[in-house]
């Protein structure tokens, strides 16, 4: 059935193994981030088999699918206070920045006779989650006094919101904070998490601070590229996920609409270039399922020229007679398109 997303487990395993080996040279462990593909257990398991130490996700619903997977489950998004009981039941570790929420996790863990581990997030300039540097001592002191909470480590998020690039300076600052905590409290932090796929370039150029021992990787594993500069990772697969859509109309038509141009279904006024007649194909997929701007046809002769909710229009002029109605067009996806495709209930997920 189409449209469908074809996911290659072996390529996910090989991408993870490539990155895990690269990271291990600098004594860094990996968490595989499964949120983009909604925590599909078979894909998570492929990544764990490839060498990831734990699985990290933002949605508790995804962890409910993973019960049989034997590894630590790490909640990436800061816990909502309304879900602390579920967090303790489903996750071994959670990322946190609010002391009141950590207190509630402590109470919930006590009721279940559990120990829950937390990674305290520090804001180093990207302005997403994290406590301020000036609040580290007070927050750590409070956590150390909790009976059912263990300070697993500290971490930082960079690039995702503010676009701040990880470097020796900001990650060096995280390393210094970790050393100060260990020295003043007489503990050893298991995790000093230096960010996500945007931090990989520091491994390649030998600039990763030695205290950093963990990365949380999503895009690097699923798409084979780092996210600081968008570079492809040498030796990684870029096509572990391939989208397939069926052609439902194929006709020679004008490239310019006829009549007065208003706004489209999404409130935008479209612009068109007059290319004369073109072989226009419609695929049975649309903006309800994907971001068409994030798709790249595997056939380089094809150009995506637009989409409505349920239809995607393509220029197949350069393909000649290569395609017919009912045939399939394949696409690579960027992270945003993959996120939407995996979330769409109308796109079938095929695991090979």
N, C-alpha and C positions, 0 to 999 in steps of 0.2 A: 504494500500500500504506500501511496505517496501523498504528500511530501514525506521524506524520511531522512533521518540523520544516521549515518552509518559510522559506528565507532569501533575502532580497531584496538582491542585490548593489548595485543602484542606490542603495538607501537607506543602505547601509553607506558607499558612496562619498560620498554627499551629507553624511552625518554627519561623516565624516572631513574633508571639504572645509570644512564650517562651523567645525569646531574648529581646523583648521590655519590658516585665515584669522584666527580670533580670536587664536590663539597668536602668529602671525607679527607682529601689531601690537606685541608686546612682545619680538620677536626670539627666540622660542622655537620649537624644532623638536619634532616629535612622533614617538615610536615607537608603532606600532600593536601592541597586545598581543593575540595570537591564541590564547592558551592555552584560553580558555573554549570556543572552538569547535574545539579540537583541530587548529589550523593548517590548516584546509581551504584549499588554494591559491587557489581562485577568490575566496574572501572576502578573503584576504590581499591579492591583487592589486587587488581593488576598493578597499581601503583605501590601498594605495600609490598607485593612480591618483588617489585623492582628496587626496593631498598628504602622507601620512605619509613620513618620511624613511627609516625602517627598520622591520623586523618584529621583535618581541620575544616570546619564548616560554620556557616552563619545561622543555619536554620535547624531548630530542634526536630522538625519534621523529617529532615534528611537523616539525622542520627537514628531515628526510629526504624529506618530501613536497614541499618548497619549492625544490628545486634550480634550477628554471627561473626563479624570481622574481629579478629583477635589483635587489637592494638589500642593504644590510647585514643580517646575521642576528645578533640579540643574545640571548644566553642569560640569562634573568632569574633563574632559580634558581641559587644558588651551585653551581659544578661539584662533582660527586663525584670524588674522587681516582681512583676506578676507571674513570672515563670521560674522562680528560683527552685521550687520543688522538682520540676521537670529537668532543670539543669543538673541538679545533683543526681537524679535518677539515670540520666542518659550520658552525662559527660564526666570524664576524669579530670579535665583541666578547663578553665575558662579564662579569657582575657578580661581584665577589669580596670576601671579607673574611678569608680565611685565607692567610697568607703561604706556608705550606708547600704549599698547593694551587697558588698562583701559581708557585712554583718548579717544580712538576711540569708546569704548562702551558708554562713556559719551555723545559723539556727536550723536551717533546713537539713544540713549535713548531720547535725546533732540528732535530729529526730530520726534519721535513717541510720544512725551509728556508723557514719562514714567520715573519711577524711577527703576533703576536696582541695585540689591544687589550683592556685591562681598565678597567672602571669600579670604583673602590674605594668600597665602601659604608661609610657612617658611621652609627653608631647614635646618633640624637638623641632617644631616649626611648620609641620604640614597642616596643623590645625584641624585634624580629625580627632580621634580619641586619644586620651592620655592625660595624666596629671601634670601639673607644672613642676619643674625641677625644684622649685622652692618648697614644694609640699611632699617631697620624697621621704624625708626623715619621719615626719609626723604620720604619714600613711603606713610606712613599713612598721613603725612602732606599734600602731594599732593592729595590724595584721598579725604580728608576732604574739600578740596577747590573745589570739583567738584559738580555741581548743580544737576546732574541727577544720581549720583552714591552714594549708601549708603554702608558704611562699615558694612556688616552683621557680620563679625567675622574674625577669623584667623584659620588656620588649618595646618596640617602636613601630609605628606605621608611617611610611613615607611614600610619596608619589601618587597614591590612590586619589586623594582629594586635592591637595594644594600643588601637586606636581613637583614637590621638593625632591631633588635627586640625592640618593644616599651617597655619602662620601666619607673619607677618613675622618673629617672633622665632626660631623654629626653622629656617626656611628662610634667614633672615638669617645665622644661625650657619653654615649650610652655605656660603653665599656668602663669608663671612669666611674660612672654612677654605680655600676655593678660591683666594682672593686671596693668602693667606699662602703656599700651595704655589707659586703662580706666581712670587711675589716671591722666595722663598728658593731656588728651584731654577732660576729663569730660563727657565721654560717657559710655554706657553699651553695650558691645558686646553680640549680641544674640547667637552667635555660637563660641565655642572653640572646634574645631573638632580634636579629638585625634586619627585619623587614621581609619583603616579598621578592618577586621576580626581578624587580628593579635593582636589587642589590647584587645580582650575579656578576655584573661587570667588574665589581671590586675583587672578586675571586680571580677573574681572568687577568686583571692587571696587577695582582699581588698587593692590593691596597686595603684589604679587609683587616680591620683590627683583630688581633689574635684572641681577644676575649669573646668575640662573637662566636657562638656555637650552634646557632639555629637559624634557619630560614623557612618561611612559609610560602611554598611555591604552588601557584595555580597555572597561570598562563604559560610559564616556561615548560611545564609538563604537558599541557593539553595542546599547545600551539607551537612549541619549539622555539620560542623567542623570549629574550629578556625585555623588560618594559621600561627601562630608563631611557633607552634610545631607540627601541623598536627593532633591534638587530636580531637576525636569525642566529640560533645557537648552532655552531658547527657540529654536524653529526646527528642533530635531532630531527625527528619527523615533524613536518608542518601539516601533515594531512591525516592525523589520527582521527579527526572528525571531518566527514565529508557530507554535505547536504545534497540531496537529490530531489529534483522537482520535475513534474510532468508537463509537457507542452499541451495546451488545450486549444490553442488557436495559432495558425501560422498563415499570414497573408501579406501580400505586397500592399502597402498603404502609404499615404503621405507621411512625411516627418513632422509637418506642421498641422495642428488642429485647424478646423474651419469654423469661423465665427468669433464673436467677441470673447476674450479671455477673462474669466473671473477668478475666483479662488477654488482650489481643489477640495477634496473631502476633508483635508486636515487644516483648512484655513490658510493655506499658502498660495500665493500667485505664482504659477509655474512659468518658467522661461523655456523657449524652444529654439533650436537651431535648424534652419531649413537645409536639409540634406537631400531634398528631392524624395523620390520613392525609396522606401526601404522595406526589407523583409522583416516584418514585425512578428514576434512570437509572444504569446502570453503563457506564463507558467502558473499553475494552480497553487500559489503561495502569495502571501502579502504581508503588509505591515502588522497585522495581528499576530503574525508568527515570527517575523524576523525584521532586522534593520537591513533593507536592501543595500544601503551604502556600505555595509560591512561584509558584503559578499564579493568574491572574485571567481568568475567562471573558470573552470579548469581548461576549457577550450578558449584560448586567448583571442579567437576571432569574434567572440560574443561580447556584446556590450549591454549592460543593464541601463535602461534609460528612464525607468520610473516604476512606481508601484502605488496601488491603492490598498484597501484593507485586505483584499483577497486575491488580487491579481498582480503579477509582476510582468512588466513589459520589457522586452529585450530586442536589440537590433541584431539580427542574424544574417544581414546582407552578405558579409564576408564569408559565410559558411557555404554559400551556394545551395546545393541540394542535399547537404549532409544530414539535415534533420527533417522529420515528419511529425505531424500531430500524433501524440501518444508516446513519443520518445522522451528520454530523460536527459536533463541537463544537470551537470554536477558543479558544485561550488566549494571553495574553501571559505572559512568564516573567520572574521576577527572576533575578539573577545566579546564585544557587545552583541554581535549577531548570534554568537554561540549561546550566550546567556539567555537571549530571548527565545531562540529555537528550542533549547532544552526545557524552558519553562512552558512553552506552548503545548497544550494537550492535543493539538491538531497535527503535530509533527511526530511521526512514529520513530521510535528509537530502536535501531537494529545494532546489536552487539555481535561482532565477529571475532 
